[in-house]
Amino acid sequence: MKAVEQLEKEYDVVIIGGGWAGLTLARQIRRGSKEISILVVEASEEFRGKVGEATVEMTGHYFMKQLGLVNYLYRNHLPKNGLRFFYDKPDHSLSLTEMSEHGTTSIPPHPAFQLDRARLEEDLVEMNRADGIEVVMGVKAKALNIEPADKRHSVLVSAGDYSSEISTHWLVDCSGRNRFTKKHKKLTRQKNVPEHFSAWGRFKNIQDIDSMGDEAWRKRAFGRFLSTNHFAGDGYWVWFIPLSGGYTSVGIVGEKAKFEKPPTKRDSFLNFLAEYRAIAELLEGAELVDFEAWGQLAYRADEFIFPDRWATSGFASMFLDPLFSGGDMIALFNDHISKYILMDLCESDRDKAQEVLDHQLPVANQTVKEFYQGLYAHVANVYPVIDSAELCSPLLAYNTAAYFLEIAWDYMSGNYLDQEYWQRKSYLRRGYMALELILQKQLIDTAEVLKSEGRYYRRNDEGFFESGADHYKYFVYLMGTSGKDGWRIDLRVKLWVEMFLKVIEAKLDLPMLASRMVVQQSILLPDLLERPNLNVGDKDWLLNKISDKLSETLSEETEFPVQAKINEDTFHTDMVNVVDPSGDLTEVELEKLSKKAKALWGQTQEYIAMPGMVPVFLAFARSQPDSIMDSVIDQRKMQGMNREVSEINVVEAV
């Protein structure tokens, strides 16, 4: 490594911060050009464990395709066996095998990884140096001067008593939560973000989860150890993430409003974990190696890249929530930054280069801003029901499928970098956002109903196992394929309808409502958009719609019209009352129709067989205003707020 005094005075790109955001960006730029001079400046002298070990499929794709690290990852880090949720009683008294569980049965087809952050960053340093990238450790960036337009920026760096000023064409801040470039411009804010805290540490000698329980429990899933394991509580979750070096990352993320005093001190953190029977079983004999906590996790920004040729990435830019990998945000940041750095430095016509930046960077900033909003909408849907197996388990399956079908698919297709495509599809994002806000309101209201009736936790201790794979089995192997936009919209809307019906199923205590064929044929997207706040007062309307559809189907079996009556008891007994208003049917004929009605009532189908509603959704999506993409995401906050005209009430808009 060169000492500070041996650094060059000029570079094409200077990256402040040698965490994985900065190191992967340097590698990505180098893979695009061998000629660009790159300097990475890292203040720490060694790397340590950090939050952000678990990745999801979009980040996995970034590491393998954009960075070419597939061989390295499989040899040095652990593959991730999806996410896994365990549901407990409110008093945390269930053992691991008594808990209801949501999780994968085997390694998913699209790779993701559990990263040992310290090892990853150490290895990336060596890879980058081997590629001719200068990486200096123990060197601090002290001051900066960002010049306008195409002028070179300057950065003052120091180590010990020695300082040096270097100039660069592009400056990228990857300095983490310290946000080095805030000395130039304050970008981040904590408005319209999750108000969550986190505390975590690495443990050694964790019990082997795959050796616990009886044989039947162990056979349900392959490699629980490899999953990101979540233990759900009221407004919080505890993670267990295995690391390749033998350690296990254990942490908590929680809503601050749910805690009188969040457990962000080492002792309170350990005491909190010890209160849970299943967690205590896993931690028996384990030793905490290190500990860290953040009082506020999330923050956001409207911009991350600028025509003055500087940018931010990683924690220096914005952060959402560990529930959905922060690596996806970094992948999106770095893809854009490397694209425009390579494009700019390869353009000899500097006026043309500036024109491209001036024109395209506002769209790039809007792309990432809306990406944050879209992820936040899914995060905000989970937290109000995170500790109810009955509501959270189907929601996780829905979120996973929506992520695969929309977010990850668009990333694998390169659609986030295709500005013409992205702008042309803006109405779809508005429509999906409106659907998510409607669903969130229904989830919040349903949770209150279930709690008031003592049904909120009723499935937590059933010991059930659900994977949710039926939601995405039809398209998981097609992810990234072009030319399937209409098909994707159709499945995405059907997934939402099914999820909405599952929430109503729990709310009104109508078993199997969402999966019954006659229900899916009678309660369609227009019905739900007209009644987004569907509740107990709409039960008669719901039952009558289903009865009418079943009656219509039965009447096709005979020349005389008949009526099938569906009531609440029908959902529990499967008994359907068939009436012959004309009185022309014989007793044998009526009995035959009653059996037919019962058979039709018991017939179930998967969401993919629902009637297509793409034209309805497209009209709905186009009716949503642009301002919905700036709306308050956590709908619980809306309950105590006066709605301004510019803050669109989604239900009124529908």
Buried (B, 14 or more C-beta within 10 A) or exposed (E): EEEBEEBEEBBBBBBBBBBBBBBBBBBBBBBBBEEBBBBBBBBBEEBEBBBBBBBBBBBBBBBBEBBEBEEBBEEBBBBBBBBBBBBBBEEBEBEBBBBBBBBBBEBBEBBBBBBBBBBBBBBBBEBBEEEEBBBBBBBBBEBBBBBEEBEBBBBBBBBEEEBBBBBBBBBBBBBBEBBBBBBBBEBBEEEBBBEBBBBBBBBBEBBEBEEBBEEEBBEBBBBBBBBBBBBBBEBBBBBBBBBBBEBBBBBBBBBBEEBEEBBBBBEBBBEBBEEBBBBEBBBEEBEBEEBBBBEBBBBBBBBBBBBBBBBBBBBBBBBBBBBBBBBBBBBBBBBBBBBBBBBBBEBEEEEEBBEBBEEBBBEBBBBBBBBBBBBBBBBBBBBBBBBBBBBBBBBBBBBBBBBBBBBBBBBBBEBBBEBEBBEEBBBBBBBBBBBBBBBBBBBBBBBEBBEEEEBBBBBBBBBBBBBBBEBBEBBBEEBBEEEBBEBBBBBBBBBBBBBBBBBBBBBBBBEBBBBBBBBBBBBBBEBBBEBBEBBEEBBEEBBEBBBBBBBBBBBEBBEBEBBBBBBEEBBEEEEBBBEBEEEEBEEEBBEBBBEBBBEBBEEBBBBBEBEBBBEBBBEBBEEBEEEBBBBBBBBBEBEEEEEEEEBBEBBEBB
